[in-house]
Amino acid sequence: MNNIIQELRAKRNWSQMELANRLDVSRQTINALERGRYDPSLPLAFKIARVFGLAIEEIFVPDATE
Amino acid sequence: MPHTTRLSIVRPWLPFVLSMLGYIVVLIISLRVLAQGIPDGAMRVTISLAPMVPALFLGWSILSLIRSLDEMHRRLQLEAFALAFAGTALVTFSYGFLENAGFPKLTAFTVWPLMCGFWIVGVVMGRLRYR
C-alpha cells in the first residue's frame, strides 16, 4: 500500500519525531510507514487521518496488485 | 499529546533492569551458599531455585515491555520470537536425535542462549526489513 504521509508531514514542517509523538508511536514506525515498509492497522490509519484532517483514502492508496 | 522524553524511554525498562539486578544478586548469593556445602534435600533445592523468584519478575517485566511497544515493533518482536521458537525447536530436536547416535549429552542450560541467539537474529532481520 502506498501513502502520502511524508508529503503531508513535510507540508506541515513536522519532523518524524513530532509526528510520532502525535500518533503515540516510535520514530522508526513513522519511517517504515513513509517508506511503505509497514502498513498500519485500521485504528492507526484512522489516527493518521485524524492528525492530518483527511479521510483515510486520501492518504493511503492500494497498490495496483491489491 | 504524548512526548518522547528521556524519562519516557527509560521508564518502561526500569522493572526489567531491577529484576535483572535482583536475579544477579540472588544467583550470586545462592551459588555462594550452595558452595558452603548445604546437604541434599529440601533446603538445597530451595536455595538452588531461589534465583527463579526474581526471574519470574523478569518474565513479567519483559511482558510489560512488549505491551509498551507500538504495533510495528510488536509485529517485529512476534516475527523474532517465531524465528527463535522454530529455530530452537529445529536445533534441539536435531541434536536430540544426534545424541541417539552417540553425540555427548548437553545440559538444558544450552537451550535458552540458543533461543536468545535466534531472537537477536530475528530482531536484526526485522529492523532491516522495517527500516
Backbone of each chain as ProteinMPNN parsed JSONL, in Angstrom:
{"seq_chain_A": "MNNIIQELRAKRNWSQMELANRLDVSRQTINALERGRYDPSLPLAFKIARVFGLAIEEIFVPDATE", "coords_chain_A": {"N_chain_A": [[0.851, -1.195, 0.0], [0.556, 2.199, -0.852], [1.37, 5.513, 0.374], [0.871, 9.008, 1.324], [2.119, 10.123, 3.465], [4.667, 11.183, 4.093], [4.778, 13.418, 2.428], [2.595, 14.932, 3.402], [3.462, 15.401, 5.987], [5.774, 16.882, 5.506], [4.663, 19.193, 4.406], [3.593, 20.343, 6.638], [5.778, 20.936, 8.069], [6.707, 19.156, 10.018], [8.782, 17.117, 12.021], [9.88, 13.673, 11.816], [9.878, 12.669, 14.381], [8.165, 14.422, 15.678], [5.708, 13.879, 14.452], [5.531, 11.224, 15.214], [5.218, 11.493, 17.985], [2.707, 12.736, 18.022], [1.152, 10.665, 17.119], [1.606, 8.735, 18.932], [3.477, 6.699, 18.51], [6.63, 5.066, 17.61], [9.553, 6.778, 16.26], [10.812, 5.232, 14.364], [8.72, 3.705, 13.414], [7.209, 5.603, 12.031], [9.025, 6.182, 10.011], [9.132, 3.66, 8.717], [6.491, 3.505, 7.837], [6.364, 5.693, 6.06], [8.164, 4.866, 4.127], [6.826, 2.808, 3.063], [7.244, 0.319, 4.085], [5.835, -0.766, 6.071], [2.468, -1.464, 6.69], [-0.135, 0.262, 8.253], [-2.284, -0.617, 11.089], [-5.91, -0.628, 11.102], [-6.979, 1.055, 13.205], [-4.685, 2.711, 13.644], [-4.396, 3.85, 11.134], [-6.741, 5.381, 11.016], [-6.14, 7.167, 13.04], [-3.94, 8.495, 11.944], [-5.202, 9.7, 9.784], [-6.898, 11.426, 11.173], [-5.063, 13.117, 12.452], [-3.99, 14.485, 10.263], [-6.262, 15.6, 9.29], [-7.74, 14.518, 7.203], [-9.417, 12.13, 4.985], [-9.112, 8.557, 5.24], [-8.745, 7.293, 2.738], [-7.702, 9.329, 1.266], [-5.124, 9.457, 2.004], [-3.976, 6.914, 1.994], [-3.217, 4.673, -0.6], [-4.102, 1.87, -2.406], [-1.855, -0.643, -3.759], [-1.453, -1.459, -7.26], [-1.745, -4.165, -7.519], [-3.219, -4.903, -5.346]], "CA_chain_A": [[0.0, 0.0, 0.0], [1.307, 3.468, -0.893], [0.756, 6.596, 1.155], [1.491, 10.33, 1.146], [2.407, 10.627, 4.821], [5.882, 12.022, 4.082], [4.394, 14.685, 1.78], [1.727, 15.672, 4.337], [4.311, 15.805, 7.119], [6.669, 17.942, 5.027], [3.854, 20.417, 4.242], [3.351, 20.927, 7.977], [7.105, 21.15, 8.687], [6.855, 18.315, 11.206], [9.817, 16.079, 11.947], [9.321, 12.326, 12.037], [9.667, 12.521, 15.824], [6.974, 15.193, 16.052], [4.536, 13.1, 14.017], [5.499, 10.026, 16.062], [4.629, 11.891, 19.261], [1.282, 12.998, 17.812], [0.467, 9.383, 16.881], [1.973, 7.836, 20.025], [4.266, 5.559, 18.009], [8.053, 5.406, 17.579], [10.019, 7.436, 15.031], [11.106, 4.163, 13.404], [7.451, 3.299, 12.797], [6.889, 6.645, 11.04], [9.951, 5.955, 8.897], [8.685, 2.455, 7.994], [5.226, 3.856, 7.168], [6.651, 6.582, 4.935], [8.877, 4.117, 3.083], [5.959, 1.736, 2.578], [7.738, -0.974, 4.595], [4.863, -1.262, 7.047], [1.096, -0.964, 6.537], [-0.67, 0.416, 9.622], [-3.58, -1.221, 11.419], [-7.02, 0.3, 10.83], [-7.008, 2.144, 14.207], [-3.591, 3.673, 13.433], [-4.711, 4.581, 9.898], [-7.739, 6.4, 11.396], [-5.431, 8.175, 13.842], [-3.135, 9.276, 10.99], [-6.159, 10.533, 9.029], [-7.388, 12.47, 12.086], [-3.96, 14.073, 12.671], [-3.839, 15.323, 9.074], [-7.564, 16.18, 8.938], [-8.144, 13.984, 5.894], [-10.014, 10.794, 5.02], [-8.083, 7.509, 5.069], [-8.474, 7.016, 1.31], [-6.923, 10.445, 0.692], [-3.728, 9.278, 2.433], [-3.497, 5.58, 1.607], [-3.641, 4.226, -1.932], [-3.66, 0.486, -2.591], [-1.043, -0.963, -4.938], [-2.241, -1.947, -8.391], [-1.983, -5.603, -7.344], [-4.057, -5.152, -4.155]], "C_chain_A": [[0.893, 1.254, 0.0], [0.604, 4.513, -0.029], [1.511, 7.91, 0.918], [1.815, 10.976, 2.503], [3.608, 11.571, 4.813], [5.567, 13.409, 3.509], [3.56, 15.552, 2.738], [2.534, 16.206, 5.52], [5.199, 16.981, 6.712], [5.913, 19.271, 4.879], [3.644, 21.126, 5.574], [4.659, 21.214, 8.716], [7.274, 20.353, 9.983], [8.028, 17.372, 10.975], [9.133, 14.722, 12.131], [9.004, 12.118, 13.517], [8.401, 13.241, 16.275], [5.704, 14.429, 15.664], [4.39, 11.847, 14.883], [4.85, 10.337, 17.406], [3.129, 12.137, 19.138], [0.489, 11.69, 17.663], [0.741, 8.363, 17.984], [2.614, 6.545, 19.503], [5.733, 5.994, 17.983], [8.415, 6.098, 16.256], [10.312, 6.398, 13.952], [9.834, 3.707, 12.691], [7.016, 4.317, 11.741], [7.748, 6.439, 9.792], [9.497, 4.758, 8.048], [7.381, 2.721, 7.237], [5.504, 4.68, 5.917], [7.331, 5.843, 3.783], [8.028, 2.977, 2.526], [6.404, 0.357, 3.029], [6.712, -1.605, 5.539], [3.5, -0.626, 6.778], [0.455, -0.884, 7.915], [-1.957, -0.379, 9.814], [-4.667, -0.191, 11.106], [-7.103, 1.404, 11.891], [-5.904, 3.175, 13.995], [-3.844, 4.49, 12.161], [-5.738, 5.683, 10.185], [-7.071, 7.542, 12.169], [-4.613, 9.101, 12.935], [-4.052, 10.234, 10.228], [-6.639, 11.7, 9.891], [-6.318, 13.545, 12.289], [-3.805, 15.025, 11.481], [-5.165, 15.959, 8.623], [-8.055, 15.742, 7.57], [-8.843, 12.632, 6.074], [-8.9, 9.769, 4.751], [-7.72, 7.323, 3.596], [-7.763, 8.173, 0.612], [-5.437, 10.301, 1.025], [-3.152, 7.954, 1.931], [-4.087, 5.153, 0.271], [-3.169, 2.787, -2.125], [-2.772, 0.329, -3.82], [-1.951, -1.489, -6.039], [-2.617, -3.414, -8.213], [-2.933, -5.907, -6.197], [-5.54, -5.039, -4.476]], "O_chain_A": [[1.857, 1.344, 0.76], [-0.589, 4.41, 0.258], [2.622, 7.924, 0.389], [1.787, 12.197, 2.656], [3.579, 12.627, 5.445], [6.021, 14.43, 4.026], [3.796, 16.753, 2.864], [2.309, 17.322, 5.988], [5.359, 17.945, 7.461], [6.449, 20.336, 5.186], [3.532, 22.35, 5.629], [4.644, 21.681, 9.855], [7.906, 20.822, 10.929], [8.238, 16.889, 9.862], [7.976, 14.637, 12.543], [8.009, 11.484, 13.871], [7.662, 12.754, 17.131], [4.754, 14.344, 16.441], [3.28, 11.454, 15.242], [4.041, 9.559, 17.911], [2.364, 11.79, 20.038], [-0.684, 11.616, 18.029], [0.182, 7.266, 17.979], [2.329, 5.451, 19.99], [6.05, 7.143, 18.293], [7.681, 6.011, 15.271], [10.088, 6.648, 12.768], [9.866, 3.365, 11.509], [6.513, 3.94, 10.682], [7.258, 6.512, 8.665], [9.48, 4.831, 6.82], [7.19, 2.221, 6.128], [4.955, 4.408, 4.849], [7.104, 6.153, 2.613], [8.461, 2.262, 1.622], [6.008, -0.654, 2.448], [6.722, -2.814, 5.773], [3.388, 0.594, 6.653], [0.494, -1.854, 8.671], [-2.626, -0.761, 8.853], [-4.369, 0.981, 10.873], [-7.279, 2.57, 11.54], [-6.139, 4.374, 14.144], [-3.542, 5.683, 12.118], [-5.621, 6.79, 9.661], [-7.392, 8.715, 11.979], [-4.589, 10.317, 13.125], [-3.735, 11.41, 10.047], [-6.772, 12.824, 9.407], [-6.624, 14.738, 12.297], [-3.527, 16.212, 11.656], [-5.186, 16.759, 7.688], [-8.71, 16.507, 6.862], [-8.858, 12.066, 7.167], [-7.889, 10.08, 4.122], [-6.545, 7.211, 3.245], [-7.277, 8.017, -0.508], [-4.592, 10.945, 0.404], [-2.0, 7.882, 1.502], [-5.292, 5.257, 0.042], [-1.975, 2.507, -2.021], [-2.91, 1.064, -4.797], [-3.078, -1.911, -5.78], [-3.663, -3.86, -8.684], [-3.409, -7.035, -6.072], [-6.378, -5.218, -3.592]]}, "seq_chain_B": "MPHTTRLSIVRPWLPFVLSMLGYIVVLIISLRVLAQGIPDGAMRVTISLAPMVPALFLGWSILSLIRSLDEMHRRLQLEAFALAFAGTALVTFSYGFLENAGFPKLTAFTVWPLMCGFWIVGVVMGRLRYR", "coords_chain_B": {"N_chain_B": [[-1.129, 15.298, 23.98], [1.278, 12.801, 23.781], [4.752, 13.07, 24.624], [8.029, 12.211, 23.566], [10.405, 11.711, 25.889], [13.538, 11.585, 27.702], [12.996, 10.306, 30.092], [10.569, 9.004, 29.516], [11.472, 7.113, 27.773], [13.228, 5.622, 29.304], [11.706, 4.735, 31.501], [9.927, 2.422, 30.912], [11.853, 0.43, 30.904], [12.764, 0.162, 33.495], [11.546, -1.79, 35.402], [12.553, -4.12, 34.206], [15.359, -3.807, 34.369], [15.697, -3.643, 37.17], [14.676, -6.156, 37.929], [16.513, -7.817, 36.656], [18.871, -7.098, 37.988], [18.141, -7.968, 40.542], [17.933, -10.707, 40.034], [20.623, -11.333, 39.426], [21.9, -10.724, 41.857], [20.585, -12.504, 43.677], [21.276, -14.905, 42.494], [24.09, -14.954, 42.79], [24.272, -14.989, 45.61], [22.928, -17.399, 46.113], [24.61, -19.288, 44.83], [26.928, -18.99, 46.348], [26.071, -19.753, 48.896], [25.358, -22.405, 48.381], [27.874, -23.388, 47.793], [28.988, -23.605, 50.254], [28.38, -26.041, 51.171], [25.716, -27.191, 51.587], [23.603, -29.757, 52.71], [22.102, -32.383, 50.655], [18.626, -32.194, 49.854], [15.466, -30.693, 50.846], [16.164, -28.052, 51.545], [18.472, -27.504, 50.016], [17.418, -27.729, 47.455], [15.586, -25.63, 47.505], [17.282, -23.399, 47.845], [18.745, -23.622, 45.487], [16.806, -23.072, 43.61], [16.144, -20.488, 44.192], [17.026, -18.173, 42.61], [15.089, -18.15, 40.665], [12.907, -16.785, 41.543], [13.255, -13.857, 41.367], [13.547, -14.119, 38.633], [11.008, -14.686, 37.745], [9.776, -12.186, 38.025], [11.304, -10.931, 36.158], [10.39, -12.113, 33.804], [7.766, -11.116, 33.842], [8.358, -8.384, 33.586], [9.39, -8.301, 31.014], [7.13, -8.961, 29.535], [5.622, -6.664, 30.11], [7.223, -4.776, 28.859], [6.95, -5.53, 26.158], [4.24, -4.995, 25.848], [4.321, -2.253, 25.975], [5.269, -1.451, 23.579], [4.886, -0.038, 20.243], [2.588, -0.828, 17.508], [4.036, -1.692, 15.199], [6.536, -2.437, 16.195], [5.719, -4.456, 17.908], [4.894, -6.36, 16.059], [7.337, -6.848, 14.837], [8.69, -8.02, 16.995], [7.093, -10.285, 17.352], [7.637, -11.718, 15.005], [10.367, -12.136, 15.404], [10.331, -13.708, 17.747], [8.968, -15.905, 16.724], [10.831, -16.895, 14.911], [12.863, -17.562, 16.717], [11.553, -19.509, 18.244], [10.939, -21.529, 16.326], [13.513, -22.014, 15.251], [14.971, -22.846, 17.515], [13.569, -25.164, 18.144], [14.112, -26.756, 15.891], [16.94, -27.02, 16.049], [17.359, -28.124, 18.656], [15.843, -30.496, 18.578], [17.117, -31.766, 16.444], [19.68, -32.09, 17.553], [18.997, -33.675, 19.722], [18.269, -36.063, 18.45], [20.76, -36.648, 17.4], [22.12, -37.223, 19.715], [21.207, -39.742, 20.175], [22.744, -40.988, 18.368], [25.174, -41.074, 19.499], [26.356, -38.63, 20.124], [27.651, -36.239, 22.554], [25.824, -35.735, 25.642], [24.045, -32.761, 26.301], [23.71, -30.01, 28.632], [20.578, -28.665, 29.877], [20.827, -25.982, 30.149], [21.881, -24.965, 27.834], [19.894, -24.439, 26.045], [18.385, -22.017, 26.311], [20.268, -19.826, 25.797], [20.676, -20.426, 23.091], [18.104, -20.018, 22.025], [17.891, -17.304, 22.586], [19.903, -16.32, 20.954], [18.833, -16.861, 18.41], [16.629, -15.167, 18.626], [17.862, -12.626, 18.709], [18.959, -12.582, 16.125], [16.537, -12.584, 14.722], [15.459, -10.095, 15.525], [17.335, -8.325, 14.436], [16.988, -8.912, 11.705], [14.326, -8.089, 11.444], [14.558, -5.348, 11.99], [16.075, -4.54, 9.822], [14.265, -5.135, 7.823], [12.053, -3.457, 8.318], [13.122, -0.919, 8.307]], "CA_chain_B": [[-0.237, 14.608, 23.051], [2.439, 12.298, 24.493], [6.036, 13.469, 24.068], [9.13, 11.305, 23.866], [11.461, 12.31, 26.688], [14.477, 10.564, 28.169], [12.319, 9.553, 31.152], [9.56, 8.121, 28.913], [12.192, 6.0, 27.138], [13.881, 4.816, 30.35], [10.738, 4.203, 32.472], [9.489, 1.037, 30.663], [12.962, -0.504, 31.13], [13.118, 0.098, 34.921], [11.265, -3.096, 36.021], [13.463, -5.124, 33.626], [16.703, -3.609, 34.932], [15.649, -4.004, 38.593], [14.516, -7.618, 38.02], [17.788, -8.43, 36.245], [19.798, -6.896, 39.107], [17.682, -8.88, 41.595], [18.306, -12.068, 39.626], [22.088, -11.497, 39.558], [22.233, -10.72, 43.299], [20.104, -13.75, 44.295], [22.075, -16.004, 41.92], [25.409, -14.959, 43.45], [24.078, -15.451, 46.999], [22.55, -18.811, 46.048], [25.798, -20.096, 44.495], [27.867, -18.926, 47.482], [25.516, -20.568, 49.99], [25.474, -23.813, 47.969], [29.298, -23.759, 47.842], [29.366, -23.864, 51.65], [28.114, -27.447, 51.477], [24.373, -27.494, 52.109], [23.301, -31.163, 52.395], [20.988, -32.629, 49.728], [17.318, -32.176, 50.498], [14.558, -29.593, 50.513], [16.853, -26.761, 51.688], [19.368, -27.345, 48.861], [16.544, -27.491, 46.287], [15.023, -24.283, 47.654], [18.349, -22.408, 47.579], [19.084, -23.731, 44.065], [15.738, -22.459, 42.801], [15.896, -19.102, 44.647], [17.131, -17.148, 41.551], [13.913, -18.159, 39.788], [11.894, -15.833, 42.042], [13.4, -12.62, 40.577], [13.386, -14.436, 37.201], [9.571, -14.546, 37.455], [9.563, -10.745, 37.827], [11.972, -10.616, 34.887], [9.424, -12.508, 32.767], [6.66, -10.152, 33.872], [8.846, -7.095, 33.083], [9.526, -8.423, 29.553], [5.762, -8.836, 29.018], [5.259, -5.239, 30.199], [7.979, -4.073, 27.81], [6.312, -5.847, 24.866], [2.956, -4.277, 25.8], [4.547, -0.805, 25.847], [5.733, -1.18, 22.215], [3.832, 0.282, 19.284], [2.149, -2.013, 16.754], [5.054, -2.206, 14.286], [7.561, -3.129, 16.979], [5.139, -5.716, 18.407], [4.957, -7.3, 14.938], [8.76, -7.204, 14.694], [9.007, -8.962, 18.075], [6.39, -11.544, 17.083], [8.391, -12.427, 13.973], [11.636, -12.567, 16.01], [10.017, -14.823, 18.649], [8.609, -17.057, 15.885], [12.097, -17.434, 14.404], [13.551, -18.178, 17.856], [10.773, -20.698, 18.606], [11.131, -22.565, 15.299], [14.942, -22.318, 15.136], [15.372, -23.628, 18.687], [12.959, -26.495, 18.005], [14.861, -27.491, 14.867], [18.294, -27.356, 16.524], [17.339, -29.015, 19.828], [15.374, -31.821, 18.155], [18.188, -32.377, 15.643], [20.741, -32.539, 18.445], [18.442, -34.786, 20.499], [18.401, -37.283, 17.632], [22.19, -36.938, 17.282], [22.532, -37.862, 20.977], [20.933, -41.186, 19.987], [23.827, -41.524, 17.515], [26.412, -41.081, 20.259], [26.87, -37.298, 20.459], [27.585, -36.034, 24.016], [24.603, -35.115, 26.2], [24.248, -31.36, 26.688], [22.852, -29.537, 29.717], [19.419, -27.871, 29.451], [21.209, -24.562, 30.176], [22.292, -24.516, 26.49], [18.717, -24.16, 25.202], [17.961, -20.607, 26.32], [21.175, -18.979, 24.991], [20.415, -20.71, 21.678], [16.862, -19.311, 21.681], [18.203, -15.877, 22.653], [20.684, -16.037, 19.746], [17.874, -16.8, 17.291], [15.799, -13.958, 18.816], [18.673, -11.474, 18.291], [18.982, -12.631, 14.649], [15.196, -12.176, 14.281], [15.294, -8.645, 15.741], [18.169, -7.639, 13.431], [16.298, -9.077, 10.417], [13.135, -7.231, 11.479], [14.974, -3.942, 11.902], [16.467, -4.309, 8.426], [13.062, -5.223, 6.998], [11.136, -2.333, 8.554], [13.794, 0.378, 8.467]], "C_chain_B": [[0.997, 14.108, 23.803], [3.738, 12.734, 23.824], [7.106, 12.488, 24.488], [10.195, 12.064, 24.622], [12.384, 11.182, 27.121], [13.798, 9.68, 29.216], [11.31, 8.565, 30.557], [10.209, 6.941, 28.198], [12.721, 5.044, 28.202], [12.85, 4.08, 31.222], [10.287, 2.76, 32.177], [10.577, -0.006, 30.949], [13.285, -0.707, 32.605], [12.803, -1.251, 35.562], [12.203, -4.184, 35.511], [14.839, -5.031, 34.279], [16.735, -4.047, 36.399], [15.528, -5.521, 38.767], [15.818, -8.321, 37.675], [18.821, -8.294, 37.366], [19.453, -7.853, 40.251], [18.094, -10.307, 41.293], [19.797, -12.311, 39.853], [22.482, -11.604, 41.034], [21.834, -12.053, 43.934], [20.91, -14.944, 43.775], [23.44, -16.111, 42.608], [25.287, -15.499, 44.883], [23.804, -16.95, 47.015], [23.775, -19.699, 45.791], [26.782, -20.129, 45.661], [27.392, -19.798, 48.635], [25.667, -22.055, 49.65], [26.919, -24.306, 48.068], [29.76, -24.069, 49.261], [29.011, -25.287, 52.091], [26.789, -27.701, 52.158], [24.044, -28.944, 51.744], [22.113, -31.286, 51.436], [19.666, -32.649, 50.495], [16.552, -30.921, 50.124], [15.266, -28.242, 50.559], [17.748, -26.485, 50.479], [18.563, -27.036, 47.59], [16.013, -26.064, 46.336], [16.066, -23.217, 47.312], [18.731, -22.422, 46.092], [18.066, -22.999, 43.192], [15.483, -20.993, 43.153], [16.035, -18.063, 43.527], [15.916, -17.101, 40.636], [12.814, -17.209, 40.269], [12.049, -14.483, 41.339], [13.261, -12.875, 39.077], [11.908, -14.354, 36.794], [9.229, -13.079, 37.198], [10.187, -10.29, 36.499], [11.028, -10.942, 33.718], [8.277, -11.519, 32.675], [7.113, -8.815, 33.27], [9.017, -7.13, 31.559], [8.141, -8.321, 28.901], [5.315, -7.377, 29.006], [5.95, -4.441, 29.104], [7.321, -4.282, 26.445], [5.008, -5.067, 24.731], [3.137, -2.779, 25.614], [4.994, -0.438, 24.421], [4.567, -0.759, 21.322], [3.609, -0.928, 18.364], [3.221, -2.567, 15.813], [6.139, -2.977, 15.048], [7.025, -4.429, 17.587], [5.168, -6.772, 17.3], [6.396, -7.781, 14.744], [9.139, -8.249, 15.75], [8.341, -10.307, 17.84], [7.171, -12.378, 16.061], [9.727, -12.946, 14.53], [11.409, -13.755, 16.946], [9.679, -16.085, 17.847], [9.869, -17.723, 15.338], [12.832, -18.176, 15.525], [12.88, -19.498, 18.239], [11.062, -21.837, 17.625], [12.602, -22.988, 15.209], [15.412, -23.181, 16.29], [14.816, -25.044, 18.602], [13.764, -27.335, 17.012], [16.222, -27.957, 15.395], [18.253, -28.366, 17.675], [16.849, -30.421, 19.455], [16.459, -32.528, 17.337], [19.267, -32.927, 16.562], [20.275, -33.713, 19.318], [18.569, -36.096, 19.741], [19.871, -37.664, 17.475], [22.728, -37.585, 18.565], [22.279, -39.366, 20.902], [22.038, -41.83, 19.161], [25.179, -41.417, 18.202], [27.015, -39.721, 20.571], [26.739, -37.069, 21.964], [26.293, -35.341, 24.453], [24.927, -33.692, 26.627], [23.286, -30.99, 27.808], [21.702, -28.687, 29.149], [19.737, -26.381, 29.443], [21.587, -24.047, 28.776], [21.098, -24.042, 25.656], [18.402, -22.664, 25.146], [18.937, -19.686, 25.581], [20.978, -19.175, 23.495], [19.175, -19.933, 21.207], [17.102, -17.805, 21.627], [18.982, -15.458, 21.393], [19.771, -15.91, 18.529], [17.013, -15.534, 17.392], [16.571, -12.718, 18.35], [18.741, -11.419, 16.75], [17.637, -12.128, 14.097], [14.972, -10.677, 14.418], [16.097, -7.871, 14.696], [17.493, -7.723, 12.054], [15.078, -8.164, 10.34], [13.486, -5.764, 11.321], [15.404, -3.596, 10.483], [15.231, -4.273, 7.529], [12.188, -3.978, 7.119], [11.829, -0.976, 8.618], [13.445, 1.317, 7.301]], "O_chain_B": [[1.702, 14.914, 24.41], [3.823, 12.767, 22.596], [7.105, 11.991, 25.614], [10.827, 12.965, 24.07], [12.083, 10.001, 26.945], [13.992, 8.465, 29.233], [11.199, 7.431, 31.023], [9.585, 5.894, 28.03], [12.675, 3.825, 28.038], [13.083, 2.944, 31.635], [10.263, 1.94, 33.095], [10.277, -1.172, 31.203], [14.004, -1.645, 32.949], [13.677, -1.829, 36.207], [12.607, -5.067, 36.269], [15.414, -6.039, 34.689], [17.666, -4.729, 36.83], [16.181, -6.108, 39.63], [16.189, -9.303, 38.319], [19.554, -9.238, 37.665], [20.335, -8.467, 40.852], [18.547, -11.034, 42.178], [20.195, -13.343, 40.394], [23.286, -12.455, 41.414], [22.631, -12.668, 44.643], [21.192, -15.88, 44.523], [23.888, -17.202, 42.962], [26.075, -16.341, 45.315], [24.371, -17.685, 47.824], [23.957, -20.725, 46.446], [27.397, -21.159, 45.935], [28.184, -20.491, 49.273], [26.048, -22.862, 50.499], [27.171, -25.47, 48.379], [30.791, -24.713, 49.459], [29.295, -25.692, 53.218], [26.74, -28.357, 53.199], [24.189, -29.328, 50.583], [21.236, -30.423, 51.4], [19.613, -33.074, 51.649], [16.932, -30.186, 49.213], [15.01, -27.379, 49.72], [17.781, -25.363, 49.973], [18.958, -26.209, 46.769], [15.995, -25.37, 45.319], [15.781, -22.262, 46.59], [19.006, -21.375, 45.506], [18.413, -22.392, 42.178], [14.693, -20.326, 42.484], [15.229, -17.134, 43.484], [15.724, -16.126, 39.91], [11.906, -16.866, 39.513], [11.078, -13.991, 40.763], [12.902, -11.969, 38.325], [11.586, -14.004, 35.658], [8.485, -12.762, 36.269], [9.676, -9.399, 35.82], [10.888, -10.161, 32.777], [7.863, -11.128, 31.584], [6.358, -8.18, 32.533], [8.815, -6.118, 30.887], [7.983, -7.686, 27.858], [4.716, -6.904, 28.041], [5.357, -3.55, 28.497], [7.154, -3.337, 25.674], [4.694, -4.542, 23.662], [2.223, -2.097, 25.15], [5.089, 0.743, 24.088], [3.411, -1.078, 21.602], [4.34, -1.916, 18.431], [3.314, -3.783, 15.64], [6.598, -4.029, 14.603], [7.774, -5.39, 17.764], [5.434, -7.943, 17.567], [6.642, -8.966, 14.518], [9.815, -9.233, 15.449], [8.94, -11.353, 18.093], [7.344, -13.585, 16.23], [10.169, -14.043, 14.185], [12.194, -14.703, 16.947], [10.052, -17.192, 18.233], [9.97, -18.949, 15.302], [13.354, -19.271, 15.32], [13.558, -20.486, 18.523], [11.384, -22.955, 18.028], [12.902, -24.177, 15.102], [16.162, -24.136, 16.089], [15.5, -26.008, 18.943], [14.059, -28.5, 17.278], [16.611, -29.112, 15.222], [19.007, -29.339, 17.681], [17.375, -31.416, 19.953], [16.696, -33.725, 17.505], [19.721, -34.06, 16.401], [21.048, -34.623, 19.616], [18.933, -37.121, 20.317], [20.205, -38.847, 17.421], [23.661, -38.386, 18.522], [23.021, -40.164, 21.476], [22.256, -43.04, 19.227], [26.215, -41.641, 17.576], [28.065, -39.643, 21.21], [25.84, -37.622, 22.598], [25.747, -34.491, 23.748], [25.963, -33.444, 27.243], [22.202, -31.56, 27.932], [21.831, -28.075, 28.089], [19.025, -25.596, 28.817], [21.614, -22.837, 28.551], [21.275, -23.324, 24.672], [18.18, -22.11, 24.069], [18.493, -18.838, 24.806], [21.094, -18.228, 22.717], [19.183, -19.288, 20.158], [16.591, -17.114, 20.745], [18.752, -14.382, 20.841], [19.907, -14.988, 17.725], [16.702, -14.906, 16.38], [16.008, -11.856, 17.675], [18.599, -10.352, 16.152], [17.596, -11.356, 13.139], [14.372, -10.052, 13.544], [15.613, -6.888, 14.135], [17.431, -6.731, 11.327], [14.82, -7.543, 9.309], [12.804, -5.024, 10.612], [15.136, -2.498, 9.996], [15.159, -3.48, 6.59], [11.644, -3.502, 6.123], [11.19, 0.022, 8.951], [13.917, 2.453, 7.261]]}, "name": "protein", "num_of_chains": 2, "seq": "MNNIIQELRAKRNWSQMELANRLDVSRQTINALERGRYDPSLPLAFKIARVFGLAIEEIFVPDATEMPHTTRLSIVRPWLPFVLSMLGYIVVLIISLRVLAQGIPDGAMRVTISLAPMVPALFLGWSILSLIRSLDEMHRRLQLEAFALAFAGTALVTFSYGFLENAGFPKLTAFTVWPLMCGFWIVGVVMGRLRYR"}
